[in-house]
């Protein structure tokens, strides 16, 4: 499936890599496969099927000489697969109901470029760490709430007092007064009655 020509033309303005491939490309998610363990594997899972994916060319940081060192001495096959100058990596999955056009497609590379130019590497790193910490704290709070809601009101006891005490009956209470002393005590005001 081919993307709309207007979207392809919009991505051309961001340049090409040394071999002439565009830095940015659109691909239909269902069509991207790779070979792993001798089998064809879908690159994008079912959550990204039936939609356009925006990918960016990323150069290989390992040179051919270093890549050669990854060859298995017994099988003479490259552990990381054949050496490539680079690969296209996932950037954005467009919602399936969005109609691709030049303006919507070029927005993402422009935003990424603006973020790189506007903020230092350290500022981006700090912002990313804060975002991850905030998401982690929200997840932990949610898990704590779910756990708390799953517990009985009084942790399985009929009352909220100290654990391990048996429920007391009338025979467990003693009064220091006899029935003859009660009328005299009731004449005293307040808590001194007992």
N, C-alpha and C positions, 0 to 999 in steps of 0.2 A: 504494500500500500504506500503510495507516495504522498508526502505532505503538500499542502497548497503552495504553488510557486511563489506567491507573495510572501509567505513565511520564510521560505528558503532564501529568497532575495534579501529579506530583512536581516538574516543572520550573516550574509556575506560581508556586510560592512565591518564585522569584527575580525576579519582577516583569516589567513590560512596558516597551517603549520608548514614546516620546510618542504614536505613532500607534496604540498598543494591541497591536502585535505582541509576542509573548513574547521576552524576551532570549535564551532558550535554546530550541532545538527539535531534534527528531529527524527525520531524513529518510532514506528508503531510498536508498542510494547510486546505484542504477541510474537513478533518476528525476530527478536533478539535472542539468540541461543549461543551457548558455548559448549565446548567439549570437555567433559570431566569424567574420569574413570572409563573412558571409551564410550560414553553415552552423550547424547545431546541433552543439555540442561537449559531450561528457560531461565534467562537472566533476571527477569522481573516476575515476582510472584503474582498470584491470582488477584491480589488487592490492586495491582496496577494494570491488569489486562484491559483490553479494549479502550486504550487511550494513547495519546501522543506523549512521548517522553523527550525532554530536552536534555541533551548530553553535551559535555565539554571535553575537548581533547586534552589529555594530560600526558606530558612527555614521560618516558621511562627514566627514572633517576639512576638506574644501573646501566653501565656501559656493557657492550658485548663481551669484553674481557672478564668482567666480574660475573656476568651471566654464565659464562663458560664454566666457572668454578662450581655452579650448581648442578653440573652433570653427574648423574649417578654412575659410579665407576663400574658397576656390574652390568647394568642394562644399557648404559650409554645414552640414556634419555634425560632430558632436562627436567629437573624436579618442578620448576616453575613454568614449564611449557616452552615452546620456541620463543626466542628473543624477538621483541617487537620494539619499535621506536617509541611507542606509547599506545594508549587505549582511550576509548571514549568512556567517560564516567558519568553516572547519573547526577543530574542537577535538579530537575523538577518534573513532576507528573501533572499534566494538565487534566482538569476534570473532564470526564467523557462528554459532558454536555456543552463544553466551550468550543466555539467555532474559532479555529486558528486564523489569525490575520497578522499582518506585519506589526501592528502596534502592540498587540499582546505578547507576541513572541520576542520582540526585541526589548521588552521591559525588563526581563530577568537578567540578561547579560549587562544591561545598563546599571541596574541596581547593584549587582555584584561588583562591577567596576567602580561605581561610586563608593561603595563600602571600603574597597581596597585603597582608593585614593584619599578618602576622607579620614580614615582612622589608621593609627599605627598598628603594627602586628600585635604589640603588647595590649593595646586597647581592645582589639578584637578577641584576643585570648582571654582577657579578664571578663569581657561581656559574655563570652561563650561559657566560661566557668560559672558565672553568676546565674545564667539561664539554667544550666544543668543542676546547680545546687538548689535553685528555687523549685525546679521540677521534682528533684529528689525529696525535698522537704514536703512538698504537697503530696507525693506518693506515700511517704511515711505517715503523714497525718491521716490520710485516707485509710491506710491499713490499720492504724491505731483505732480510728473511729469504728471501723468494721469489727475489729476484735472486741472493743468495749460493748458494742451493741449485741454481740453474740453471747455475752455473759449474762447469767441470771442477775436479778436486781441486787440480791444480797449474797452472791457467790454460792448459791445452793443452800443457804441457811434460812430459817424462818424469821430471823431478826438480824439487825445490822450490828449487834454488839460483838464483844470479843469472841474469838473462835475457841471451840473446845469446851465450853461450859454447857452443862445440861440444862434443860428448861426446868425452872424451879416450880414447885407446887406449894400450896398453903402450909404444908408441914415444915417447909424450909425457913419460914419466917418466924422470928421470936420477938415478943414484945416485953420490955422490962416492967410493964405495969400489970397489976392484977385488975380484976373487974371493980374492986373497991377503990382503987386509985384513980380510975378514969374520971369520975365526976370532979374530983379535986383538980386534976390536970386541965380539964376543959375550961376552968375558970381563968386560967393564965392566958394572957393575950399572945397572939402570933405563933411562931414556930416553937416556942417553949412549952406548948401544950403537950408535946410528946417527949 
